[in-house]
Amino acid sequence: MTPAQAQSDSVKYCLTGSYVSTDSGSCFHESTQTDVFWFNSHLIGRPVLYLLGGPGLYPEPHKDRLQSLSNHLRRPVIVISGVSNAVSSRSRYDCPEGQTGWIAPTKRQVQKFSPDVEASNIVTCASALTLSKDWLEDVSPLKHAQAIKTVRQDIGIAQWDIISESFGLHVFWALKKIDAAAISAVIFDSPDTPWVPSYFHFGQHLDKAFGEFAEGCRKDWLCPARRQNLKEEIYTWLAPDRYEPDAIIDVVDVKSGAVDGYVLPSSEQVAGRLVQSLMTVRNPNRLPYIFSAHSREQFQDRLGLLFLRYGRESQNLVSFAGYHGGRCSVLPLSNWYSALLKDAAQFPALRPFLKYISETQKVACQSLGIEAPTQFAKPEGLDTIKAFIIGGALDPVTPMSVIREAFSSAAQVDYNVYDNVGHVVSSAQPCIVEDMKAYLDDGQAPLPSHCRGRDLKLYYFTPVVVR
């Protein structure tokens, strides 16, 4: 199909290049106050609606991976934001400029990470927001779904396929209620499933992900010395006493050798960056090198590699109010807090980190004045849903074992889990996208998968410094 270009007083699309574009890389849909990205709009075929995770993710920083996904699917991909990039929206939902992350440009500006300082930053940020009375409704999955339906009708699309990642599943359920006839094939990537109790045991999921990572490393001949006890070594290095109290770490660019910044980490922060590393397909390759250190000094020298990718908070990948507003108003967080407490007792090395994420989430909800629900009802139509569900074996957030439990009553669901890949796998490797394309084209999960062992192999990463 050739999408119609809508022109009206309230809808303005500016099709240039391979996606809908303005100076910010999108078109602003005035009646719904959303941004619309349309990758490869010239392609003929049923378009794909991509529901980003988050909640509160801005589409702008994800343009490259979504463009690549569209290229591989050979379909137009449309992304409709839940919280707009518009300046007025950002000033309403985000902290004022000047809030810095934990990577400092100079050693003098380094501050010691602590949960208390983090909590103070959250309170300061929340108090600076200019939220109106109905803001929580504005960032709800239902409001997002209503905006999506309106944009679809304005563009003139009769049906589209859907790819939903992580928290985007909640937007899908809302959309299914109000616009089911427009939905064709469905793919869930690492779906968020809080209607099953096992979902909340993040500590158990993280321990399992460590085990999967260590096993993959042991089998891979490129891991250093085929590390036999890598999981135990990771827990050893997560102990709080492993860090010199005043040892500032250089965050070094592995290609150029240039110092990218400085950090003074704690065990909570190292655990957090480790979780983020497990959630991508490339960053796990650094972990054997980091955690095979023979001394505390050597470990601290290598630790900066954990902070390289995820330390640039200035990119503003997510809306503060959109993220915490979504989590606090949708998820039954009391169940999560209780599960984290039990997991902390089961895994003492993770206790500081699990306590930290629990306490900071409480502070965020309280600062925004949101009382989380006490339960999450099983979604309507779950038993009859037809979908292809994909995920990664290293996913510490939504492991496939939890997903299978959540969808156990659905008879028309196919699954693929990919080795050495973490949370949200749709942009990890071309072979995974080929599996997705086969399902969207044929309505059947590909058997066997297009992915081979070498496609998803975990290679030992050795930093190369340009001298």
Secondary structure as UniProt FT lines:
FT   STRAND          11..12
FT   STRAND          15..16
FT   TURN            17..18
FT   STRAND          19..20
FT   TURN            23..24
FT   STRAND          27..29
FT   TURN            30..33
FT   STRAND          34..39
FT   TURN            40..42
FT   STRAND          48..51
FT   TURN            54..56
FT   HELIX           60..62
FT   HELIX           63..73
FT   STRAND          77..80
FT   HELIX           87..93
FT   TURN            97..98
FT   HELIX           107..109
FT   HELIX           115..128
FT   TURN            133..134
FT   HELIX           135..138
FT   HELIX           141..155
FT   STRAND          160..165
FT   TURN            166..167
FT   HELIX           168..179
FT   HELIX           180..182
FT   STRAND          183..189
FT   TURN            194..195
FT   HELIX           197..200
FT   HELIX           202..219
FT   TURN            221..222
FT   HELIX           224..226
FT   HELIX           230..237
FT   HELIX           240..242
FT   TURN            245..246
FT   STRAND          249..252
FT   TURN            254..256
FT   STRAND          259..263
FT   HELIX           267..278
FT   HELIX           283..286
FT   HELIX           287..291
FT   HELIX           296..303
FT   HELIX           304..306
FT   TURN            307..311
FT   HELIX           313..315
FT   HELIX           320..330
FT   HELIX           333..346
FT   HELIX           348..350
FT   HELIX           351..367
FT   TURN            368..369
FT   TURN            380..381
FT   HELIX           382..384
FT   STRAND          386..392
FT   TURN            393..394
FT   HELIX           400..406
FT   TURN            407..409
FT   STRAND          412..418
FT   TURN            419..420
FT   TURN            426..428
FT   HELIX           430..442
FT   HELIX           453..456
//
